[in-house]
Amino acid sequence: MARANGTLFTLLGIVTCFILIGGIHGANILCLFTSISPSHLVIQMSMARILYDRGHNVTVVTTLKSPIPIDHTNINHIQVEISEEDKQMLSSLFGDMAKTDNSNVVLSMFRSFKKVSFIFNKVAGTLTDPLVRNLYENKDNNFDLVIVGYFMNSSPMAIAHKLKVPLIVQVCNPPSDITAGRMLGNPKELSYVSAQYASANEGEQTFGKRFANIFTSLGVNGFMFFVDKTNEQNYYKLVGDDASFPDYADLNKNISLVFFASHAPSEGPIRPNVPGVIEVGGIQVKDQPDPLPQNIKEFIGNATNGAILLSLGSNIKGSHIKADTMQIMFKVLSKLKQRIIWKWEDLDNTPGKSDNILYSKWVPQDDVLAHPNIKLFITHAGKGSITEAQYHGKPMLALPVFGDQPANAAVMVSQHFGLSLSLLTLEEQQFYDSLIEVLENPKYTQKVTKFSSLYRDRPLTARESVIYWTEYVIRHHGAKHLQSPVVHMNFIAANNLDIYALILVVLLISFYTTKISIIWLYGKCKTKTSKSAQQKVKVKRN
């Protein structure tokens, strides 16, 4: 009997260990993904799906329709839609950007500041939407964690403070000054880390590069100063005198960690990161691609000379691009022996008809890029698109438009994964020659295929990292021990400006005192010398 009881206790112990190792199941997680960019939402909803597949109870708030199918038995989706007027304003904004040279990210930021201000208002406005307000005011709602998708506005982070639960932030770019630096106290390292959306630190860090990077950092931080002032004003208008909401400046102090859509060991830049920087680049890439829609499956499958995917992302529409440019692209693509899958939103008004071109309003990009017949990806160079092409080992021809796209394209070219052209100055022969170069020169495919192997080689997959670190934060009730002390220090203390000021004052006082002393001693010596000389003169006279 005793032996049986001992065996039973041993089995119970083993089961308990497996439960503990398995992590926390059934936590209540609130995800606030209020970005107005569908490409951001692809990454964010991939994280939400992973967490509810794990067995957690997930509630997601978005302003857009989810681009990823949702199983409503495990996830509660609340959509706070923006108005048709705002959608038109947004479309107009992207259209204007498509007609402007945005290669200089700092100038582009300041140029578009007034136009994008309404985006910040909409993000902050979700706090007071009745459906969202019910989440944090209804006492029957019990959440264990809040995850916020960040897009240049910290206002949604206030809900984690209101609920008194840990906070995780998701960012769709690599760590940079305006994210990891501000949120986690990550060191800047401007001598070798780009301030323009952190990118690969390849090649010699010349004086010119470092000089330009310092001024880029000043420009980016200057832009964020104005953004923060706008967001802060909107935030206080919304929360009013509600003392249960924290000051806007304190919102970052509750962050446990940040999930970044990057992977520094393969992508770069190599830099020191605080423990709260968790990189999950490629989180939207599936372990196994889903079956393709039948028309796309047959179209690619029968492509004896291979196929090309053309997608300029979810924000840029065909109507945003000059008609002449569209005709140049159609004329060149229709002559190729490869088949083209062209993501196009208006099927009744296409650039032209050709047997080798299939237009589609929606393209499951990750699944298409996984197909072995895809030989080239013509892309706007958004971070998510670049990541998926790299993961699947597909060479690229980039046509960047705005935001981080020009920088992403430049890094891609420097790594010899493809070429980049400007949509504003696209010419027929130039477009054709670039396509042929990437298609027929094997070096691009070889380089990106080699990188794909490196990109996948990690101690934990992106999926496993999201699960482990999310449950880690819940287990440790916020994991405050991961935070850098810099997060809780003001600018002066964090940069030792008070100490440097004291040292400067001491040096100035020492210098002044020494100067006075020298002048006094010199005066004394001069007086003494003068008296001695006078005495000698008197002696001679006598």
ABEGO torsion letter per residue (X at the ends): XAAAAAAAAAAAAAAAAAAAAAEBBGBBBBBBBABABAAAAAAAAAAAAAAAAAGBBBBBBBABBBABBBBAAABBBBBBBBBAAAAAAAAAAAAAAAABBAABAAAAAAAAAAAAAAAAAAAAAAAABAAAAAAAABAABBBABBBBBBBGBAAAAAAAAAAGBBBBBBBABBBBAABAAAAAGBBAGAAABBABEBBBBBEBBBAAAAAAAAAAAAAAAAAAAAAAAAAAAAAAAAAEABAABBBAAAAAAABABBBBBBBAAAAOBBBBBBAABBBABGAABBABBBBBBAAAAAAAAABAAEBBBBBAEAABBAAABBAAAAAAAAAAAAABABBBBBBBABAABBAEBBAABBBBABBBAAAAAABAABABBBBAGBAAAAAAAAAAGBBBBBBBABEAAAAAAAAAAAAGAEBBBBAAABBAAAAAAAAAAAAABAAAAAAAAAAAAAAABBABBAAAAAAAAAAAAAAAGGGAAABBAAAABBAAAAAGAAAAAAAAAAAAAAAAAAAAAAAAAAAAAAAAAAAAAAAAAAAAAX
